[in-house]
């Protein structure tokens, strides 16, 4: 699954998706997809609510 497909999938499921704190939506999806393609130093984290359901996906750049 490509980054674009993965991001689109999360958005279609109603999950909040953030990359470096910026919320992703249909308007900036293409731009963020390019960032993730060109820079492979991002870590994905699934955020759960109190019931253990995933409600958000955060991508954070790993810094040395």
N, C-alpha and C positions, 0 to 999 in steps of 0.2 A: 504494500500500500504506500503510495507516495505521500509526501507531507500534505499536499493539497487535498488529496482524498481523505486523509486522516483528519485534517482540520475541518473539512466540510462535514465529515461524519459526526464529529463531536458537536458541531454547531447544529446539525439537523436533529440531534438528540436533545437539544435544549441545554447543553452544558455551556457554562461560561468558559471561554478560552482566553488565556492571557499569555503574552510573550513579553518578558521583561517588564511586567506590570501593565502593558498596554492591552486593552480589551480588543479582541479580534471580532470582526463582523464581515458581512458580505462586501463592504466597500474597501476594506484594507486586506482582505484575504490574499489576493495575488501578491501584494508587496511582502507580506509576512512569509508567504510560501517561498519567495526568492531568498529572503534572509535565511530561512532554515535550510534551504538547499545549498547555499554558499558557505554556510558556517555550521559545521557539525559539532560544535561545542555546546549544544543546548541539552539540558536534562529535563525530562518530562516528569511531572508529579501530578498524581490524581488526588484531588481534595474531596474528602468525604464529609457528610453531615453526621449528626449524632446517631442516626439510624444505620450508618455504614454505607449509605448510597452515595455514589460519586455525583457531585454537582458541578465540579469545575476541573479544568486541566490547566496547569501552569507550566510554562516553559521558561526556564531560567538559564542564562548563559553561565557556564562554569568558568570561573576565573581562577587563575593560579595564585 
